[in-house]
């Protein structure tokens, strides 16, 4: 039995085909909105509806099996909790750059320590301009 299956059962939740499909979709897509997860799940099963996908995403996020980040002003984007990273999001072209935890800790760690703050690196998104958009802006 995999770690996620054990965590699901240990929390008192049943292992259902729908939950397995949603988790697999998040893993496959990398970063995905609920609608994108729904579309991926529907490729494998038509016996799931959008509200089930939303509830399942919330449950998996609460259990720490997936993480969500806000990369736009719309729906959150979900990604695997096993690949913790932060995001740099360009407001110009909407490109998202994934930044590993170690890099983000190196950049943000001293400031956080100065204030006695513990950042949630897996949920962190920093907005600005990528190099191309910044160069075009000048």
C-alpha positions in Angstrom: 0.0 0.0 0.0 1.4 3.4 -0.9 1.9 6.3 1.6 -1.1 8.3 0.3 -3.4 5.3 0.7 -2.2 4.7 4.2 -2.6 8.4 5.1 -6.1 8.4 3.6 -7.2 5.4 5.6 -5.4 6.6 8.8 -7.5 9.8 8.6 -10.7 7.7 8.6 -11.4 8.1 4.9 -12.1 5.4 2.4 -10.0 4.7 -0.6 -12.3 5.3 -3.5 -11.7 5.0 -7.3 -12.7 8.7 -7.6 -10.0 9.8 -5.1 -7.4 7.7 -6.8 -8.3 9.2 -10.2 -8.2 12.7 -8.9 -4.8 12.2 -7.2 -3.4 10.5 -10.4 -4.7 13.5 -12.5 -2.8 16.0 -10.3 0.3 13.9 -10.5 0.0 13.6 -14.3 -0.8 17.3 -14.9 1.9 18.8 -12.6 0.0 22.1 -12.0 -3.7 22.0 -12.6 -6.9 23.9 -11.9 -10.0 21.9 -10.7 -11.4 22.1 -14.2 -8.2 20.7 -15.7 -8.2 17.9 -13.1 -11.9 17.2 -14.0 -11.1 17.0 -17.7 -8.2 14.6 -17.1 -10.3 12.4 -14.8 -13.1 12.3 -17.3 -10.7 10.8 -19.9 -10.6 7.7 -17.6 -14.1 7.7 -16.1 -17.4 9.4 -16.9 -18.7 8.3 -13.4 -17.4 11.4 -11.7 -18.8 14.9 -11.6 -17.2 18.3 -11.0 -18.4 18.7 -7.4 -16.8 15.4 -6.5 -13.5 16.6 -8.0 -13.7 19.8 -5.9 -14.5 17.9 -2.7 -11.7 15.4 -3.4 -9.2 18.1 -4.1 -10.1 19.9 -0.8 -9.8 16.6 1.1 -6.4 15.7 -0.5 -5.1 19.2 0.3 -6.3 19.0 3.9 -4.5 15.7 4.3 -1.3 17.1 2.8 -1.3 14.8 -0.2 -1.5 17.7 -2.6 -0.9 21.4 -2.3 -2.6 24.4 -3.8 -1.2 27.7 -4.9 -2.9 30.8 -6.3 -1.1 31.5 -9.6 -4.0 33.6 -11.0 -6.9 35.6 -9.5 -9.1 32.6 -10.5 -9.2 29.0 -9.2 -6.3 27.7 -7.2 -3.8 25.4 -9.0 -3.0 22.0 -7.4 0.2 20.1 -7.5 1.8 17.1 -5.8 2.9 17.6 -2.2 5.9 15.4 -2.9 7.4 18.0 -5.1 7.3 21.0 -2.8 8.2 24.2 -4.6 7.3 27.9 -4.9 6.3 29.8 -7.9 7.4 33.0 -9.7 4.5 34.2 -11.8 4.9 36.7 -14.6 2.1 39.3 -14.7 3.0 40.1 -18.3 3.0 36.7 -20.1 1.6 34.6 -17.2 4.6 32.2 -17.4 5.1 30.3 -14.1 8.6 29.4 -13.0 8.9 26.6 -10.4 11.5 27.3 -7.8 12.8 24.5 -5.5 12.4 24.9 -1.8 16.2 25.1 -1.2 16.5 28.1 -3.5 13.5 29.9 -2.0 14.7 29.2 1.6 18.0 30.7 0.7 16.4 33.8 -0.6 13.6 34.2 1.9 15.1 32.4 4.9 17.0 35.3 6.5 14.1 37.7 6.2 11.7 35.1 7.7 14.2 34.3 10.5 14.6 38.1 11.3 10.8 38.2 11.9 10.4 34.8 13.6 8.2 33.7 10.7 7.9 30.2 9.1 6.9 30.4 5.5 4.7 27.8 3.8 7.1 27.4 0.8 4.7 24.9 -0.9 2.0 27.6 -1.1 4.2 30.6 -2.0 3.7 32.5 -5.2 5.6 35.7 -6.0 4.3 37.9 -8.8 6.3 40.2 -11.0 7.8 40.2 -14.5 10.0 37.6 -16.2 13.2 38.8 -17.8 11.6 39.0 -21.3 8.6 41.1 -20.1 10.8 43.3 -17.9 13.1 44.0 -20.9 10.1 44.8 -23.2 8.7 47.1 -20.5 11.7 49.4 -20.6 
